[in-house]
Amino acid sequence: MSSNVVPVPNEENIIIISQHEQNKLHKTKLSFIDIVSFLKEIIAKLDIKKVIHSVKVGIALVLVSLLYLLDPLFQKVGQNAMWAIITVIVVFEFFTGATLRKGINRAIGTVLGGGLGCLAATLADESGEIGGALVVGISVIIIGVGATYSRLIPSVKNKYDYGVMIFILTFSLVVVSGVRADKIMKLAGERLSNIGMGFAVCIFTSFIYPIWAGDELHFSTATKFDKLATSIQGCIEEYFVIANDKEKKATIDISGCKSVMHSKSSDESLANFAKWEPWHGKFGFFYPWEKYLNIGEVLRELAAMIISFRGCIQSVRQSSPTERDNIREPCEKIGLSLATILMELGDSIRDMKRCRAKSLITQCMREELSLLVNLDNNNNSTDHESTLGLASFIFQILEMVDKVELLVTKVEELGEIAHFHNKKLDV
């Protein structure tokens, strides 16, 4: 009698295979989670504004490349389409105001340089071979020397340096090219039209999620007040913390003061770009951006005082703990008042509303200042180094108070010109 053997699957093998598959899936899941978390970390480190600018440059290059890629457009513009691409690469800047400034400078420089170059080339063409060479040489010397000298004038260099450079370049290329006047006019017209198309693409793309230099200058100036307020209050608190330990050094972070001191070049660039920007948000035409530069100058002077103040605190020639305790209360009140006033000024600029900083100085600080000076005058210590250290400390506080008063005046002037709103005070 024959029998059929039916294989019975091993349950243990099935379980083992199942666990292997689960481990495999688990590892795959973990690796996917790791990749996602890694990408999140990279994205978190990216500056969103820089990403937006990079994307806009890519879009602008794609749009201007259509002059080459599309046959109907290429037949009209021809090989001169490269000038549109060059314009996008050269003109497109991070801030919208910088793009406008550079594009307008390029357009004006091209028109003026091309126009004068055509006139000089026409005159040279009608003057014969020797006369034409003299006309070209003399015109290049006169324009080159005059335009180059104008680039060295600070007011021209800050606003129109790029335009003057393009003017020299265009004039020289046109006048030295040696072609006839009719061809010069045609060539200049084609290049100007292509540069105009490139500039139009830059402007169109730049106004997609625009990055305004005025906004950057406005909020960076307001932030500086907060940085200095924290540093002042921290220095005064640290002065009395180390009163009983001569070996201990001040640990207050003054990196905010250093960043304020190094902000001059960036502030000037932002203010220059902001003047070219159109009406946007709360900033209308002819907004007083130069006032921000004046405020920034005073802020840098105050930052230098704070750094010097910290050095005074670290000095081994400072007064004794007993003498410090005598002036502790008025100094801490003055420090708190200065920090409060600076924060009020920062909020005033940030919100574009008038503040009550002047009244805070009048009401809260005059009494404390007079008390502090009287305590210094009544100091009968025989230790001259200790007396000198205490006087130096008080002197620097008085200097910082004067500088903060000047800041209050500057911010009030800005508020009047820029028409800051009146802040509603709590009753």
C-alpha positions in Angstrom: 0.0 0.0 0.0 1.6 3.3 -1.1 1.5 6.4 1.0 2.0 10.1 0.2 4.1 12.2 2.5 2.8 15.7 2.9 5.5 18.1 4.2 4.5 19.9 7.3 6.0 23.4 7.6 8.2 24.0 10.6 6.5 26.6 12.9 9.8 27.6 14.5 11.2 28.4 11.0 8.2 30.5 10.3 8.7 32.4 13.5 12.3 32.9 12.9 11.7 34.2 9.4 9.0 36.5 10.7 11.3 38.0 13.3 14.0 38.5 10.7 11.5 40.4 8.5 10.4 42.5 11.4 14.0 43.4 12.3 14.7 44.3 8.8 11.6 46.5 8.6 12.6 48.0 12.0 16.1 48.9 10.7 14.6 50.4 7.6 12.2 52.5 9.7 15.0 53.7 11.9 17.2 54.6 9.0 14.3 56.6 7.4 13.7 58.4 10.7 17.4 59.2 10.9 17.4 60.6 7.4 14.3 62.8 8.1 15.8 64.1 11.4 19.1 64.8 9.6 17.3 66.8 6.9 15.3 68.7 9.6 18.6 69.7 11.3 20.0 70.9 8.0 16.9 72.9 7.2 16.9 74.4 10.7 20.4 75.7 10.2 19.6 77.3 6.9 18.8 81.0 6.8 15.4 81.2 5.2 16.1 84.6 3.7 19.2 83.3 2.0 17.3 80.3 0.7 14.6 82.6 -0.8 17.2 84.8 -2.4 18.9 81.8 -4.0 15.6 80.5 -5.3 14.8 83.9 -6.8 18.1 84.1 -8.6 17.5 80.7 -10.1 14.0 81.7 -11.3 15.5 84.9 -12.8 18.1 82.9 -14.7 15.5 80.5 -16.0 13.3 83.4 -17.2 16.1 85.2 -18.9 17.4 82.0 -20.5 14.1 81.8 -22.4 15.6 84.4 -24.8 17.9 81.7 -25.9 15.7 78.7 -25.6 12.6 80.0 -27.4 13.1 80.4 -31.1 10.7 83.4 -31.6 12.6 85.3 -28.9 16.0 84.2 -30.1 15.3 85.4 -33.7 14.6 88.8 -32.4 17.4 89.3 -29.9 20.0 86.9 -31.3 23.4 86.4 -29.6 22.9 89.7 -27.8 20.7 87.8 -25.3 23.9 87.1 -23.4 23.8 90.7 -22.2 20.4 90.0 -20.5 21.9 86.9 -18.7 25.0 88.9 -17.7 22.7 91.7 -16.3 20.8 89.2 -14.1 24.0 87.7 -12.7 25.7 91.1 -12.0 22.6 93.2 -10.9 20.6 90.7 -8.8 21.5 91.5 -5.1 20.3 90.1 -1.8 18.2 93.2 -0.9 15.6 94.7 -3.2 17.0 98.2 -2.7 20.5 97.0 -3.7 19.1 95.4 -6.9 17.2 98.6 -7.8 20.3 100.7 -7.1 22.6 98.5 -9.2 20.1 98.1 -12.0 19.4 101.9 -12.3 23.1 102.7 -12.1 23.8 100.1 -14.9 21.0 101.5 -17.1 22.0 105.2 -16.6 25.7 104.4 -17.1 25.0 102.4 -20.3 22.8 105.1 -21.8 25.2 107.9 -21.0 28.3 106.0 -22.0 26.7 104.7 -25.2 25.4 108.1 -26.2 28.7 109.9 -25.7 30.5 107.0 -27.3 28.3 107.3 -30.4 29.0 111.0 -30.6 32.7 110.6 -30.2 32.8 107.7 -32.7 30.7 109.7 -35.3 33.1 112.7 -34.9 36.1 110.4 -35.2 34.6 108.8 -38.4 34.2 112.2 -40.0 37.7 113.4 -39.0 39.7 111.1 -41.2 42.3 108.5 -40.2 44.7 110.7 -38.3 42.1 113.1 -36.9 39.9 110.2 -35.9 42.7 108.6 -33.9 43.3 111.9 -32.1 39.6 112.3 -31.4 39.4 108.8 -30.0 42.5 109.3 -27.8 41.6 112.7 -26.5 38.0 111.7 -25.7 39.1 108.5 -23.9 41.6 110.5 -21.8 39.1 113.2 -20.9 36.2 110.8 -20.0 38.5 108.3 -18.3 40.2 110.9 -16.1 37.1 112.8 -15.2 34.9 109.7 -14.5 37.6 108.0 -12.5 38.2 111.1 -10.4 34.4 111.3 -9.7 34.5 107.8 -8.4 36.9 108.9 -5.7 34.4 111.5 -4.4 32.7 109.9 -1.3 29.2 111.0 -2.1 29.5 109.7 -5.7 31.2 106.5 -4.6 28.5 105.6 -2.0 25.6 106.0 -4.5 26.8 105.9 -8.1 30.2 104.1 -8.1 28.8 101.1 -10.2 27.1 103.4 -12.6 30.2 105.4 -13.2 32.2 102.3 -13.8 29.6 101.0 -16.4 29.7 104.5 -18.0 33.5 104.2 -18.5 33.3 100.7 -19.7 30.5 101.4 -22.2 32.0 104.6 -23.5 35.4 102.9 -24.1 33.9 99.9 -25.8 31.8 102.0 -28.2 34.4 104.7 -29.1 37.3 102.3 -29.5 35.3 99.6 -31.4 36.2 101.3 -34.7 32.9 100.5 -36.5 30.8 103.0 -38.4 28.3 105.2 -36.7 25.2 103.5 -38.1 26.4 100.1 -36.8 27.3 101.6 -33.5 23.7 102.9 -33.0 22.3 99.5 -33.9 24.7 97.7 -31.7 24.1 100.1 -28.8 20.3 99.8 -29.2 20.4 96.0 -29.2 22.5 95.8 -26.1 20.5 98.4 -24.3 17.3 96.6 -25.0 18.7 93.3 -23.8 20.1 94.9 -20.6 16.7 96.4 -20.1 15.1 93.0 -20.4 17.5 91.5 -17.9 16.9 94.3 -15.5 13.1 93.9 -15.8 13.4 90.2 -15.0 15.5 91.1 -11.9 12.9 93.6 -10.7 10.0 91.2 -11.3 11.7 88.4 -9.4 13.1 90.6 -6.7 9.6 91.8 -5.7 8.5 88.1 -5.1 8.9 87.9 -1.3 11.1 91.0 -1.3 13.9 91.4 1.3 13.9 95.0 2.3 17.2 96.7 3.5 15.0 99.3 5.3 13.4 96.6 7.4 16.7 95.1 8.2 18.2 98.4 9.3 15.1 99.3 11.3 15.0 96.1 13.4 18.7 95.8 13.8 18.9 99.3 15.2 16.1 98.5 17.7 17.9 95.3 18.7 21.1 97.2 19.5 19.3 99.0 22.3 18.4 95.7 24.0 21.9 94.4 23.7 23.4 97.5 25.4 20.7 97.5 28.1 21.6 94.0 29.1 25.3 94.7 29.1 24.9 97.9 31.3 22.8 96.2 33.9 25.0 93.1 33.9 28.1 95.1 34.4 26.7 97.0 37.4 25.4 93.8 39.0 28.8 92.1 38.5 30.6 95.0 40.1 28.9 94.3 43.4 29.0 90.6 43.1 32.8 90.6 43.1 33.0 93.2 45.8 34.1 90.6 48.4 36.5 88.7 46.1 39.3 90.6 44.6 40.6 87.7 42.6 37.2 87.1 40.8 36.9 88.6 37.3 33.8 90.0 35.7 32.1 87.3 33.7 29.4 89.5 32.0 29.0 88.8 28.3 29.7 91.9 26.2 29.6 90.3 22.8 26.5 92.4 22.1 28.6 95.6 22.6 31.3 94.3 20.2 28.7 93.5 17.6 27.3 97.0 17.9 30.7 98.5 17.5 31.4 96.5 14.3 28.1 97.5 12.7 29.1 100.7 11.1 29.8 99.4 7.6 26.7 97.2 7.5 24.5 100.1 8.7 25.8 102.5 6.0 25.2 99.9 3.3 21.7 99.1 4.5 20.9 102.9 4.7 22.2 103.4 1.2 20.2 100.5 -0.2 17.1 101.6 1.7 17.1 105.0 0.0 16.5 103.3 -3.4 13.5 101.2 -2.2 9.9 102.2 -3.0 7.2 102.7 -0.5 6.7 99.5 1.6 5.0 98.9 4.9 5.5 101.8 7.3 8.3 103.3 5.3 7.3 105.9 2.7 9.3 107.8 0.2 12.1 110.0 1.6 12.1 108.2 4.9 14.9 109.7 7.2 17.3 106.7 7.0 20.2 109.0 7.8 18.8 109.4 11.3 19.4 105.7 11.8 23.1 106.3 11.0 23.2 109.1 13.6 21.6 106.9 16.2 24.0 104.1 15.3 27.0 106.3 15.8 25.9 107.2 19.3 25.1 103.6 20.1 28.7 102.6 19.1 30.0 105.3 21.4 27.9 103.9 24.2 29.1 100.4 23.4 32.7 101.6 23.7 31.9 103.1 27.1 30.4 99.9 28.3 33.5 97.9 27.3 35.7 100.5 29.1 33.3 100.2 32.1 33.9 96.5 32.2 37.6 97.0 32.2 37.2 99.4 35.1 35.2 96.7 37.0 38.0 94.2 36.4 40.7 96.5 37.8 42.5 95.4 40.9 42.6 99.1 42.0 38.9 99.2 42.7 37.5 100.4 46.0 36.9 98.2 49.0 33.8 96.2 49.6 32.6 98.7 52.3 32.9 101.6 49.9 31.1 99.7 47.3 28.2 98.9 49.6 27.8 102.6 50.3 27.0 103.3 46.7 25.3 100.0 45.8 21.7 101.1 46.1 21.9 104.3 43.9 24.1 102.5 41.4 21.7 99.6 41.0 18.8 102.0 40.6 20.7 104.0 38.0 21.6 100.8 36.2 18.0 99.6 36.2 16.9 103.0 34.9 19.4 103.0 32.1 18.4 99.5 31.0 14.8 100.4 31.1 15.3 103.6 29.1 17.3 101.8 26.5 14.7 99.1 26.1 12.0 101.8 25.9 13.9 103.4 23.1 14.4 100.1 21.3 10.7 99.4 21.5 9.9 102.9 20.4 11.9 102.4 17.2 10.6 98.9 16.6 7.0 99.8 17.1 7.4 103.3 15.6 5.7 104.8 18.6 6.8 107.7 20.9 8.1 106.7 24.3 8.4 108.3 27.7 12.1 107.9 28.1 12.8 111.6 28.7 10.4 111.6 31.7 12.0 108.5 33.1 15.4 110.3 33.1 13.9 113.4 34.7 11.9 111.6 37.4 14.0 108.5 38.3 17.6 109.3 37.8 18.3 112.9 38.9 17.9 112.2 42.6 20.0 109.0 42.4 22.8 110.8 40.4 23.0 113.6 42.9 23.1 111.1 45.8 25.8 109.1 44.1 28.0 112.3 43.5 27.5 113.3 47.2 28.6 109.9 48.4 31.7 110.2 46.3 32.5 113.7 47.6 32.0 112.5 51.2 34.4 109.6 50.8 37.2 110.1 53.4 39.2 107.1 52.5 43.0 107.4 52.8 43.6 104.8 50.2 44.2 106.9 47.1 44.0 104.0 44.7 40.7 102.9 46.1 39.4 106.5 45.9 40.6 106.8 42.4 38.9 103.5 41.4 35.6 104.6 43.0 35.7 108.0 41.3 36.5 106.4 38.0 33.5 104.0 38.4 31.1 106.8 39.2 32.5 109.0 36.4 31.9 106.3 33.8 28.3 105.9 35.1 27.7 109.7 34.7 29.2 109.5 31.2 26.9 106.7 30.2 23.9 108.6 31.6 24.8 111.6 29.4 25.1 109.3 26.3 21.8 107.8 27.0 20.2 111.3 27.3 21.7 112.0 23.8 20.2 108.8 22.5 16.8 109.9 23.9 17.1 113.2 22.0 18.1 111.4 18.7 15.2 108.9 18.9 12.8 111.8 19.6 14.1 113.6 16.5 13.5 110.5 14.5 10.0 110.1 15.9 9.1 113.7 14.9 10.5 113.4 11.3 9.1 109.8 10.7 5.8 110.7 12.4 5.9 108.0 15.1 2.5 107.4 16.8 1.8 108.3 20.4 2.1 105.3 22.6 -1.0 104.6 24.8 0.1 104.6 28.4 -1.6 102.4 30.9 -3.6 104.3 33.5 
